[in-house]
């Protein structure tokens, strides 16, 4: 079994491009889906202020989560606004600012009010500094006192959110990442499982049977390699998004990696079952795209399953492993499930995996005899 694992990994290292390309494509699609619904509004900025004043003011503007202020030249600002790539541009001046627009939009007034409020605070601080310098007072304590008053308002507002039992939470980045990763790993696993068909056709298994290697070791070695190849592909994708983008997995990154295990196992079992049903590798290669795309559409990989209203599609989704894979990952990251909430989907995936694995191996052995 260990020898088979080593051989499989050596073959992967010799020809890794299919594995690398599949992983890269999954990352690009997940990034495209997540950024396609980006909530931050880009606002170009040009400044007539001094370098230090510009830096301070831009840092203040960037405290907003709703807007993304980008410093650039005046020509670039005018070009971006004129081409409609930004709803408005801001020109910072010593005693005010200009709002550059090409057409009226719903966010222009919000941008104006936000920048205006920052200017009011800036002008108040500058007035205090001038007055302090005239009175030979130190300016730093005055600025600190002003900032402390700004941060400690007389009135406080607490925001709380509620949702009904049939409502759902949605995160475009998480939906795109999880859906893409769980979808593409099906192809990686299926390609590796299909090698069993090819090896049987080429007589490799017949020669191995004559060796000291037992048949169960042949199965375990091939399926263990398939599991590890699929699992590490998803782990690599999640590591890239965890440490190179702003997706923090809501502090449940390591829990997500653990919850991948039953899903990947169930997909390996599904591929083995499909291998037992088909007659040759050509049929298998034609069947996998149909099964995987259909399963992704029904199980909520392309869009949240919560928006599906068809009772028939929802009933079908209950027998598909991808449904429970998405439930596990979104439950950990978005809904903050407790460990008891994971028991049911994990149990279903393990049960599916055992049943499909048994059926698949049984069909493979019956066809061989």
C-alpha distance (Angstrom), angle and dihedral (degrees) to the residues before:
residue distance angle dihedral
X1 . . .
X2 3.82 . .
X3 3.79 89.6 .
X4 3.81 90.8 53.9
X5 3.81 90.6 50.1
X6 3.79 92.1 50.4
X7 3.80 91.3 47.9
X8 3.81 92.5 50.2
X9 3.79 93.2 50.1
X10 3.79 91.3 47.2
X11 3.81 89.4 53.7
X12 3.81 89.0 49.6
X13 3.81 91.7 51.6
X14 3.78 89.8 48.9
X15 3.82 93.4 53.0
X16 3.82 107.6 20.3
X17 3.79 100.1 146.5
X18 3.81 98.2 94.8
X19 3.81 89.6 51.5
X20 3.82 92.7 46.5
X21 3.80 94.2 46.3
X22 3.81 92.5 49.2
X23 3.81 90.5 50.5
X24 3.81 92.8 47.3
X25 3.81 93.2 48.2
X26 3.80 90.2 51.9
X27 3.82 90.6 52.1
X28 3.79 92.8 49.1
X29 3.80 93.6 49.4
X30 3.81 92.5 47.2
X31 3.81 90.3 48.8
X32 3.80 91.9 47.5
X33 3.81 93.7 49.7
X34 3.80 93.1 47.0
X35 3.80 96.4 45.8
X36 3.80 91.0 43.7
X37 3.80 88.5 72.3
X38 3.80 98.0 39.4
X39 3.80 111.0 156.4
X40 3.84 99.0 -157.9
X41 3.84 115.8 99.7
X42 3.81 114.1 -138.9
X43 3.82 115.1 -132.7
X44 3.85 120.4 -175.8
X45 3.81 115.6 -142.1
X46 3.82 133.7 -161.3
X47 3.79 120.8 -173.6
X48 3.82 134.1 -154.1
X49 3.81 90.1 -177.2
X50 3.78 125.8 102.9
X51 3.78 118.4 -81.8
X52 3.80 94.4 -103.4
X53 3.81 93.6 44.0
X54 3.80 90.2 48.6
X55 3.80 91.9 51.5
X56 3.81 92.2 48.8
X57 3.79 93.3 46.7
X58 3.81 94.5 46.6
X59 3.80 89.8 50.4
X60 3.80 88.9 53.8
X61 3.80 92.1 48.8
X62 3.82 92.1 49.9
X63 3.80 91.2 61.9
X64 3.79 87.5 86.0
X65 3.82 118.9 95.0
X66 3.80 91.9 -161.5
X67 3.81 97.4 59.2
X68 3.78 135.4 45.4
X69 3.83 111.2 -153.1
X70 3.81 114.9 -159.1
X71 3.80 121.6 -170.6
X72 3.83 115.2 -137.1
X73 3.79 143.5 141.6
X74 3.80 122.1 -67.5
X75 3.82 92.0 -113.1
X76 3.81 92.1 52.9
X77 3.80 90.7 48.0
X78 3.79 93.1 52.3
X79 3.79 91.7 46.2
X80 3.82 94.4 49.9
X81 3.81 93.1 48.1
X82 3.82 93.0 44.2
X83 3.81 91.6 52.2
X84 3.81 91.5 49.9
X85 3.80 94.7 -115.7
X86 3.81 89.5 126.2
X87 3.79 130.0 31.5
X88 3.81 93.0 -137.8
X89 3.78 142.5 -6.5
X90 3.81 129.1 -143.9
X91 3.82 126.8 -141.4
X92 3.81 111.0 -163.4
X93 3.82 116.7 -145.9
X94 3.79 135.6 176.2
X95 3.82 95.8 -101.4
X96 3.76 102.4 23.2
X97 3.77 143.9 -28.7
X98 3.79 140.4 -97.5
X99 3.80 123.1 -131.5
X100 3.81 111.7 -145.7
X101 3.80 115.0 -156.0
X102 3.79 136.1 169.3
X103 3.81 97.2 -167.5
X104 3.78 137.3 1.1
X105 3.81 113.8 -90.0
X106 3.78 134.8 172.7
X107 3.83 94.8 -110.0
X108 3.81 98.7 52.3
X109 3.80 94.8 85.8
X110 3.81 91.1 48.8
X111 3.82 91.2 51.2
X112 3.80 90.7 48.1
X113 3.80 93.7 49.8
X114 3.79 92.6 47.2
X115 3.83 94.8 50.2
X116 3.81 90.9 42.5
X117 3.79 91.7 54.8
X118 3.80 90.4 50.8
X119 3.81 89.5 50.2
X120 3.80 91.9 51.2
X121 3.81 90.4 53.4
X122 3.79 90.6 45.6
X123 3.82 93.1 50.6
X124 3.81 91.8 47.7
X125 3.79 91.2 52.9
X126 3.81 91.9 47.1
X127 3.82 90.9 50.2
X128 3.82 90.8 51.0
X129 3.80 91.0 48.7
X130 3.83 92.4 51.0
X131 3.80 91.7 48.0
X132 3.80 91.6 47.8
X133 3.80 92.3 50.1
X134 3.80 90.6 50.7
X135 3.80 89.9 52.6
X136 3.84 92.2 44.4
X137 3.80 91.7 -116.8
X138 3.76 125.1 145.9
X139 3.80 110.1 -100.3
X140 3.82 99.3 -153.8
X141 3.86 97.1 71.2
X142 3.81 90.0 47.4
X143 3.80 93.2 51.3
X144 3.81 90.7 46.6
X145 3.80 91.0 49.8
X146 3.80 91.2 49.7
X147 3.81 91.7 50.0
X148 3.79 91.2 48.3
X149 3.81 90.2 52.5
X150 3.81 89.6 49.7
X151 3.79 91.9 51.1
X152 3.81 93.7 45.1
X153 3.77 104.4 55.8
X154 3.79 123.6 -174.7
X155 3.78 90.9 -121.8
X156 3.79 126.0 44.1
X157 3.78 126.4 -159.7
X158 3.79 122.5 -154.6
X159 3.79 118.6 -158.1
X160 3.79 121.4 -153.4
X161 3.78 129.0 175.4
X162 3.76 128.9 -150.1
X163 3.76 134.1 -177.3
X164 3.75 133.9 -172.0
X165 3.79 124.0 -114.1
X166 3.81 92.1 -95.7
X167 3.83 96.0 46.6
X168 3.78 122.9 98.9
X169 3.78 138.0 -157.2
X170 3.79 119.0 -121.7
X171 3.79 131.4 -159.8
X172 3.80 114.3 177.3
X173 3.80 94.5 -158.6
X174 3.79 93.8 50.2
X175 3.81 93.3 42.9
X176 3.80 92.2 50.9
X177 3.79 94.6 44.8
X178 3.80 97.5 46.2
X179 3.80 94.7 41.0
X180 3.80 93.9 49.0
X181 3.81 95.3 44.3
X182 3.81 95.7 47.5
X183 3.80 91.0 44.7
X184 3.81 98.5 49.1
X185 3.79 94.5 44.2
X186 3.81 87.1 65.7
X187 3.81 89.6 66.8
X188 3.81 93.1 46.6
X189 3.80 91.8 51.2
X190 3.80 94.1 42.3
X191 3.81 92.6 51.5
X192 3.81 91.0 52.8
X193 3.81 93.8 45.7
X194 3.80 90.3 49.5
X195 3.80 87.9 62.6
X196 3.82 86.2 75.8
X197 3.80 88.8 64.4
X198 3.78 91.7 47.6
X199 3.80 93.4 47.4
X200 3.80 91.2 49.5
X201 3.79 90.3 49.7
X202 3.82 91.8 49.3
X203 3.82 91.8 48.7
X204 3.80 94.7 -115.4
X205 3.80 92.5 129.2
X206 3.82 91.8 49.4
X207 3.79 90.4 55.8
X208 3.81 92.2 45.2
X209 3.81 91.2 51.9
X210 3.80 88.4 60.7
X211 3.81 89.1 54.5
X212 3.85 125.3 78.4
X213 3.83 88.9 -94.6
X214 3.81 112.4 110.2
X215 3.78 121.0 -133.8
X216 3.79 93.7 -117.6
X217 3.80 88.7 54.1
X218 3.80 89.2 53.1
X219 3.80 90.7 53.3
X220 3.80 94.8 43.5
X221 3.80 92.9 46.4
X222 3.81 93.9 51.0
X223 3.80 94.8 42.5
X224 3.81 93.7 44.3
X225 3.80 89.9 53.6
X226 3.81 90.4 48.0
X227 3.80 90.9 50.4
X228 3.81 93.7 48.7
X229 3.82 93.4 46.1
X230 3.82 91.7 51.7
X231 3.79 94.7 42.0
X232 3.80 95.2 49.1
X233 3.79 91.0 48.2
X234 3.82 91.3 59.4
X235 3.81 91.1 42.1
X236 3.82 90.9 53.7
X237 3.81 90.9 49.9
X238 3.79 92.7 49.3
X239 3.82 92.1 46.0
X240 3.80 90.9 54.0
X241 3.81 92.4 50.0
X242 3.80 92.2 43.0
X243 3.80 97.3 53.0
X244 3.81 104.3 23.5
X245 3.83 100.9 41.2
X246 3.81 135.6 38.7
X247 3.82 96.0 -96.5
X248 3.82 106.3 117.4
X249 3.84 97.2 173.2
X250 3.81 88.1 -128.4
X251 3.80 90.0 -83.1
X252 3.82 92.2 -59.3
X253 3.81 99.2 102.1
X254 3.80 97.4 122.6
X255 3.79 91.1 42.7
X256 3.82 88.6 54.5
X257 3.81 91.1 52.9
X258 3.80 90.0 52.2
X259 3.80 92.8 47.9
X260 3.81 90.1 55.1
X261 3.81 91.1 70.4
X262 3.84 99.1 76.9
X263 3.80 92.1 42.7
X264 3.80 94.6 51.5
X265 3.82 89.7 46.1
X266 3.81 90.9 53.2
X267 3.82 91.9 50.0
X268 3.81 90.5 50.7
X269 3.80 88.4 51.8
X270 3.82 91.4 47.5
X271 3.80 90.7 52.5
X272 3.81 90.8 49.1
X273 3.81 90.4 51.5
X274 3.81 91.9 50.1
X275 3.80 88.7 48.3
X276 3.79 88.9 56.2
X277 3.82 92.2 50.6
X278 3.82 99.6 50.9
X279 3.79 126.8 72.0
X280 3.80 100.3 -142.3
X281 3.78 142.7 5.5
X282 3.83 93.0 -97.7
X283 3.79 90.7 61.0
X284 3.79 90.0 46.7
X285 3.82 92.8 51.7
X286 3.80 90.1 50.6
X287 3.81 93.6 47.5
X288 3.82 99.6 48.3
X289 3.86 97.4 65.9
X290 3.80 91.0 48.5
X291 3.80 93.3 49.4
X292 3.80 96.4 42.1
X293 3.82 97.5 46.0
X294 3.80 92.5 45.3
X295 3.79 91.5 47.9
X296 3.83 91.9 48.8
X297 3.81 91.9 51.2
X298 3.79 94.3 48.2
X299 3.82 98.4 38.2
X300 3.81 98.5 53.9
X301 3.80 102.2 -103.1
X302 3.81 95.1 123.8
X303 3.81 95.3 38.2
X304 3.84 135.4 0.0
X305 3.78 110.7 -72.2
X306 3.81 87.6 -142.4
X307 3.82 90.3 76.9
X308 3.81 92.8 56.4
X309 3.80 110.9 103.5
X310 3.81 101.5 176.7
X311 3.80 109.5 109.6
X312 3.81 90.1 -155.9
X313 3.81 93.6 55.6
X314 3.79 91.7 44.6
X315 3.81 90.2 51.5
X316 3.81 91.2 50.6
X317 3.80 91.1 48.4
X318 3.81 89.7 60.7
X319 3.82 90.9 70.0
X320 3.82 96.3 46.8
X321 3.83 120.5 93.0
X322 3.81 93.6 -145.2
X323 3.82 89.5 65.6
X324 3.79 91.9 59.9
X325 3.80 92.4 41.0
X326 3.81 90.2 58.1
X327 3.80 90.3 44.2
X328 3.80 91.4 54.3
X329 3.80 96.1 48.4
X330 3.80 96.8 41.8
X331 3.79 89.9 43.8
X332 3.79 90.4 57.0
X333 3.81 97.6 43.4
X334 3.82 107.1 28.5
X335 3.82 107.2 22.1
X336 3.83 98.0 32.3
X337 3.80 94.4 -134.6
X338 3.79 120.2 -161.0
X339 3.81 119.1 -124.7
X340 3.80 91.2 -99.2
X341 3.80 90.0 58.5
X342 3.80 90.4 59.4
X343 3.79 95.2 54.9
X344 3.82 96.2 82.4
X345 3.84 99.6 49.3
X346 3.82 91.6 41.4
X347 3.80 90.8 50.2
X348 3.81 91.7 49.1
X349 3.80 92.2 50.1
X350 3.81 92.7 48.3
X351 3.81 91.2 47.4
X352 3.80 91.1 48.6
X353 3.79 90.2 48.1
X354 3.79 95.0 51.1
X355 3.82 93.6 46.0
X356 3.80 95.5 45.9
X357 3.79 92.5 44.2
X358 3.80 91.5 51.6
X359 3.79 93.8 46.8
X360 3.80 92.8 45.8
X361 3.81 96.5 49.5
X362 3.81 90.5 44.5
X363 3.83 91.7 54.1
X364 3.81 91.9 45.4
X365 3.80 91.8 52.5
X366 3.82 93.9 44.3
X367 3.78 91.9 51.1
X368 3.79 90.4 49.1
X369 3.79 93.0 53.5
